[in-house]
Amino acid sequence: MSISLQQPALHDLTKLERIGAHSHIRGLGLDDHLNPRPVGSGMVGQTKARRAAGLILKMVQEGRIAGRAILMAGPAGSGKTAIAMGMAQELGPDVPFTSIAASEVYSLSMSKTEALTQAFRRSIGVQIKEETEIIEGEVVEIQIDRSLTGATKTGKLTLKTTDMETVYDLGNKMIDSLTKEKVLAGDVIAIDKASGRISKLGRSFARSRDYDAMGADTKFVQCPEGEIQKRREVTHTISLHEIDVINSRTQGFLALFAGDTGEISPELRDQIDTKINEWREESKATLTPGILFIDEVHMLDIECFSFINRKLEEELAPIVVMASNRGMAKVRGTGYKAPHGLPVDLLDRVMIVRTGPYSADEIEGIIKIRCQEEDTSISNEAVAVLTKMAQETTLRYALQLISCADVLARRRKAKEVDRQDLQRAYVYFNDEKRSAQWLREQGGGLLVWDMDVKVDGEETGDATMS
């Protein structure tokens, strides 16, 4: 079986900056000895849980563990998802990290086991090595000749290294690529002979004095040595799921962008696994087990837990990190209760990391970090008020008031958020406790689904005023 590994073309896209719930997380905030800093990389507190996550990351990066399960257990708003996001930031681009919510398994147009299988295989990276020919050198001169109509273009490109100089004839596509990359004389470029892709490596040191002022992003490099045409080993990182999709659909890698991957047959996956194992024996590929993060894992049912239990025993298995805020809860699909809503046989396999409530000082540190992330100026008095609100209500509720209070402060043309802005936002938006109190005070003022009646032989609910 021949496996296709087409690489999708990359295009420059305009990036939309959006402030999310965990956009301030830059890592786990650990030093070189895996000791957690009190505040670092956007993380505050939860030192034991962060150090445990750092140990897991270290083992993943060294390839020492796979097929393990970790459960992060703690109350809501205690930083479980934030730690998982920190792990994703620390891993870097070469180690796959997949994050799903347990409810996604039921909402997809495929079976539960297929959804979990795809999530598992998205979390396993394959690093494929191949040799490619490249042309690398410093641009001496670019000559472009256009016809009278402008329809055809021809040109010559002169490249040099420290040892030789060569002239290449250019066609329309290469001229367009050079123009798009804004290649000028003095630039050091690399051209992939197979694809024709041009990469600008930087500007030659010999041309560093051509201009009095240069941009801050201008990079200077040495003129290449040796032959202009070279063979270089290139490593491509791709997940097992992407290989599955490319080889299971007629449109190939375009299915990755369409999202409609459908169910993939086990026979195809077995063939791909066999081929990957052959490449590993020939040292053409290496496997990198990544991390699969399942949030709100107690929402899975007993069938999914049984499937995960079996998957963890396979050779190609990532690290599964699960998060739950449940105590003793019923395992979905069964009639019995278990700690964290997980079956006892799966709990016996997992390592449990505990998170706890934040202290007042840690809450204050988180509030200040979020204000910086949201570019909000806030007074010290307002920070103290917001910290007290977070202790009396929830941390999530208090953090959501920051942007609301900032809008109110700008409406009155104030330079920073003050106590009165938070008080007004507190009046406008109820927290969970005040909402529950309001419901109790309403008495019979709301519709309640409280009685069943039979209509045409069918049992149905009746919305009545109680």
NORURCOR-V51349 format. One record per backbone hydrogen bond with DSSP energy under -0.5 kcal/mol. CO is the residue of the C=O (numbers start at 1). NH is the residue of the N-H. E is the energy in kcal/mol with one decimal. If there is no record, write none. Layout:
co->CO nh->NH e->E
co->CO nh->NH e->E
//
This chain:
co->1 nh->3 e->-0.5
co->6 nh->8 e->-0.6
co->15 nh->17 e->-0.7
co->16 nh->18 e->-0.5
co->18 nh->20 e->-0.8
co->20 nh->23 e->-0.9
co->22 nh->25 e->-1.5
co->29 nh->37 e->-2.8
co->31 nh->34 e->-1.9
co->34 nh->36 e->-0.5
co->35 nh->31 e->-2.0
co->38 nh->45 e->-1.6
co->40 nh->43 e->-2.2
co->41 nh->26 e->-2.9
co->41 nh->27 e->-1.1
co->43 nh->40 e->-2.2
co->46 nh->50 e->-2.4
co->47 nh->51 e->-2.3
co->48 nh->52 e->-2.3
co->49 nh->53 e->-2.2
co->50 nh->54 e->-2.2
co->51 nh->55 e->-2.2
co->52 nh->56 e->-2.0
co->53 nh->57 e->-2.4
co->54 nh->58 e->-2.3
co->55 nh->59 e->-1.9
co->56 nh->60 e->-2.2
co->57 nh->61 e->-2.9
co->58 nh->62 e->-1.6
co->59 nh->64 e->-2.5
co->59 nh->65 e->-0.7
co->60 nh->63 e->-1.2
co->68 nh->320 e->-2.9
co->69 nh->351 e->-2.3
co->70 nh->72 e->-0.5
co->70 nh->322 e->-3.6
co->71 nh->73 e->-0.8
co->71 nh->353 e->-3.4
co->72 nh->324 e->-2.1
co->73 nh->355 e->-2.4
co->75 nh->78 e->-1.1
co->79 nh->83 e->-2.0
co->80 nh->84 e->-1.8
co->81 nh->85 e->-2.4
co->82 nh->86 e->-2.2
co->83 nh->87 e->-2.2
co->84 nh->88 e->-1.9
co->85 nh->89 e->-2.0
co->86 nh->90 e->-2.1
co->87 nh->91 e->-1.8
co->88 nh->92 e->-0.9
co->92 nh->95 e->-0.7
co->94 nh->96 e->-0.5
co->96 nh->291 e->-2.0
co->98 nh->293 e->-3.5
co->100 nh->295 e->-2.7
co->101 nh->104 e->-1.8
co->102 nh->105 e->-1.3
co->103 nh->106 e->-1.0
co->103 nh->107 e->-1.1
co->104 nh->108 e->-1.1
co->108 nh->110 e->-1.5
co->111 nh->115 e->-2.1
co->112 nh->116 e->-2.2
co->113 nh->117 e->-2.3
co->114 nh->118 e->-2.5
co->115 nh->119 e->-1.9
co->116 nh->120 e->-2.5
co->117 nh->121 e->-2.5
co->118 nh->122 e->-2.0
co->119 nh->123 e->-0.8
co->120 nh->123 e->-0.7
co->121 nh->124 e->-1.1
co->121 nh->240 e->-0.9
co->121 nh->241 e->-1.2
co->123 nh->125 e->-0.5
co->123 nh->290 e->-2.4
co->124 nh->240 e->-2.1
co->125 nh->288 e->-3.3
co->126 nh->128 e->-0.7
co->126 nh->238 e->-2.1
co->127 nh->286 e->-1.9
co->128 nh->236 e->-2.7
co->130 nh->234 e->-3.5
co->132 nh->232 e->-2.7
co->133 nh->193 e->-2.2
co->133 nh->194 e->-0.5
co->134 nh->136 e->-0.5
co->134 nh->230 e->-2.7
co->135 nh->191 e->-2.7
co->137 nh->189 e->-2.3
co->138 nh->160 e->-1.7
co->139 nh->186 e->-2.6
co->141 nh->158 e->-2.6
co->143 nh->156 e->-2.3
co->145 nh->154 e->-2.6
co->152 nh->147 e->-2.1
co->154 nh->145 e->-3.8
co->155 nh->170 e->-3.0
co->156 nh->143 e->-2.7
co->157 nh->159 e->-0.6
co->157 nh->168 e->-3.1
co->158 nh->140 e->-3.3
co->158 nh->141 e->-1.0
co->159 nh->166 e->-2.9
co->160 nh->138 e->-3.0
co->164 nh->161 e->-3.1
co->166 nh->159 e->-2.7
co->168 nh->157 e->-2.9
co->170 nh->155 e->-1.2
co->171 nh->175 e->-2.2
co->172 nh->176 e->-2.4
co->173 nh->177 e->-2.3
co->174 nh->178 e->-2.5
co->175 nh->179 e->-2.2
co->176 nh->180 e->-2.5
co->177 nh->181 e->-2.2
co->178 nh->183 e->-2.2
co->179 nh->182 e->-0.7
co->184 nh->187 e->-2.0
co->186 nh->204 e->-2.8
co->187 nh->139 e->-3.1
co->187 nh->189 e->-0.6
co->188 nh->201 e->-2.4
co->188 nh->202 e->-1.2
co->189 nh->137 e->-1.9
co->190 nh->199 e->-2.7
co->191 nh->135 e->-2.5
co->191 nh->193 e->-0.6
co->192 nh->196 e->-2.8
co->197 nh->192 e->-2.5
co->199 nh->190 e->-2.3
co->199 nh->201 e->-0.8
co->202 nh->188 e->-2.9
co->203 nh->221 e->-2.7
co->204 nh->207 e->-1.6
co->205 nh->208 e->-1.6
co->207 nh->210 e->-1.6
co->215 nh->218 e->-1.5
co->219 nh->203 e->-3.4
co->221 nh->205 e->-1.6
co->224 nh->162 e->-2.1
co->226 nh->163 e->-0.5
co->228 nh->136 e->-2.5
co->228 nh->230 e->-0.5
co->230 nh->134 e->-2.8
co->232 nh->132 e->-2.6
co->232 nh->234 e->-0.5
co->234 nh->130 e->-2.3
co->234 nh->236 e->-0.5
co->236 nh->128 e->-2.9
co->236 nh->238 e->-0.5
co->238 nh->126 e->-3.4
co->239 nh->243 e->-1.7
co->240 nh->244 e->-2.3
co->241 nh->245 e->-2.6
co->242 nh->246 e->-2.4
co->243 nh->247 e->-1.8
co->244 nh->248 e->-0.8
co->245 nh->248 e->-0.9
co->245 nh->249 e->-1.2
co->249 nh->252 e->-1.0
co->251 nh->254 e->-1.5
co->252 nh->255 e->-1.9
co->253 nh->256 e->-1.5
co->253 nh->257 e->-0.6
co->254 nh->257 e->-0.8
co->254 nh->258 e->-1.8
co->255 nh->259 e->-1.9
co->259 nh->261 e->-1.8
co->265 nh->269 e->-1.7
co->266 nh->270 e->-2.4
co->267 nh->271 e->-2.0
co->268 nh->272 e->-2.3
co->269 nh->273 e->-2.8
co->270 nh->274 e->-2.2
co->271 nh->275 e->-2.2
co->272 nh->276 e->-2.7
co->273 nh->277 e->-2.2
co->274 nh->278 e->-1.7
co->275 nh->279 e->-2.3
co->276 nh->280 e->-2.2
co->277 nh->281 e->-2.0
co->278 nh->282 e->-1.8
co->279 nh->284 e->-2.9
co->279 nh->285 e->-1.0
co->280 nh->283 e->-1.2
co->284 nh->129 e->-3.1
co->286 nh->127 e->-3.0
co->287 nh->289 e->-0.5
co->288 nh->125 e->-2.7
co->290 nh->319 e->-2.7
co->291 nh->98 e->-2.7
co->291 nh->293 e->-0.6
co->292 nh->294 e->-0.6
co->292 nh->321 e->-3.0
co->293 nh->100 e->-2.7
co->293 nh->295 e->-0.6
co->294 nh->323 e->-2.0
co->295 nh->102 e->-2.4
co->296 nh->299 e->-2.0
co->297 nh->300 e->-2.0
co->300 nh->332 e->-0.6
co->301 nh->305 e->-2.2
co->302 nh->306 e->-2.1
co->303 nh->307 e->-2.0
co->304 nh->308 e->-2.7
co->305 nh->309 e->-2.3
co->306 nh->310 e->-1.7
co->307 nh->311 e->-2.5
co->308 nh->312 e->-2.2
co->310 nh->313 e->-1.3
co->311 nh->314 e->-1.5
co->315 nh->317 e->-1.3
co->317 nh->67 e->-0.7
co->318 nh->320 e->-0.5
co->319 nh->292 e->-3.2
co->319 nh->321 e->-0.6
co->320 nh->70 e->-3.0
co->320 nh->322 e->-0.5
co->321 nh->294 e->-2.7
co->322 nh->72 e->-3.6
co->323 nh->297 e->-2.4
co->324 nh->74 e->-1.6
co->327 nh->329 e->-0.8
co->327 nh->340 e->-3.2
co->329 nh->338 e->-2.6
co->330 nh->332 e->-0.5
co->331 nh->334 e->-2.0
co->332 nh->302 e->-1.9
co->336 nh->331 e->-2.1
co->338 nh->329 e->-2.2
co->338 nh->341 e->-1.9
co->339 nh->342 e->-1.6
co->343 nh->347 e->-2.3
co->344 nh->348 e->-1.9
co->346 nh->349 e->-1.1
co->346 nh->350 e->-1.1
co->350 nh->352 e->-0.5
co->351 nh->71 e->-2.6
co->351 nh->353 e->-0.5
co->353 nh->73 e->-2.5
co->359 nh->363 e->-2.4
co->360 nh->364 e->-2.2
co->361 nh->365 e->-2.0
co->362 nh->366 e->-2.3
co->363 nh->367 e->-2.4
co->364 nh->368 e->-2.1
co->365 nh->369 e->-2.0
co->366 nh->370 e->-2.5
co->367 nh->371 e->-2.2
co->368 nh->372 e->-1.9
co->369 nh->373 e->-2.3
co->370 nh->374 e->-2.4
co->371 nh->376 e->-3.1
co->372 nh->375 e->-1.1
co->377 nh->417 e->-3.3
co->379 nh->383 e->-1.9
co->380 nh->384 e->-2.0
co->381 nh->385 e->-2.2
co->382 nh->386 e->-2.7
co->383 nh->387 e->-2.3
co->384 nh->388 e->-1.9
co->385 nh->389 e->-2.3
co->386 nh->390 e->-2.3
co->387 nh->391 e->-1.6
co->388 nh->392 e->-2.0
co->389 nh->393 e->-2.8
co->394 nh->398 e->-1.9
co->395 nh->399 e->-2.3
co->396 nh->400 e->-1.7
co->397 nh->401 e->-0.9
co->398 nh->401 e->-0.6
co->399 nh->402 e->-1.0
co->399 nh->403 e->-0.5
co->400 nh->404 e->-0.8
co->401 nh->405 e->-2.8
co->402 nh->406 e->-2.1
co->403 nh->407 e->-1.8
co->404 nh->408 e->-1.9
co->405 nh->409 e->-2.3
co->406 nh->410 e->-2.1
co->407 nh->411 e->-1.7
co->408 nh->412 e->-1.2
co->409 nh->414 e->-2.7
co->410 nh->413 e->-1.3
co->417 nh->379 e->-2.4
co->418 nh->422 e->-1.5
co->419 nh->423 e->-2.2
co->420 nh->424 e->-2.1
co->421 nh->425 e->-2.2
co->422 nh->426 e->-2.4
co->423 nh->427 e->-1.6
co->424 nh->428 e->-2.1
co->425 nh->429 e->-2.2
co->431 nh->435 e->-2.2
co->432 nh->436 e->-2.2
co->433 nh->437 e->-2.2
co->434 nh->438 e->-2.4
co->435 nh->439 e->-1.9
co->436 nh->440 e->-1.8
co->437 nh->441 e->-1.8
co->438 nh->442 e->-1.5
co->439 nh->443 e->-0.9
co->442 nh->445 e->-0.9
co->446 nh->466 e->-0.8
co->448 nh->450 e->-1.3
co->448 nh->464 e->-2.0
co->451 nh->462 e->-2.3
co->453 nh->455 e->-0.5
co->453 nh->460 e->-2.6
co->455 nh->458 e->-1.9
co->458 nh->455 e->-3.1
co->460 nh->453 e->-2.3
co->462 nh->450 e->-0.8
co->462 nh->451 e->-0.8
co->462 nh->464 e->-0.7
co->464 nh->448 e->-2.3
co->464 nh->466 e->-0.6
//
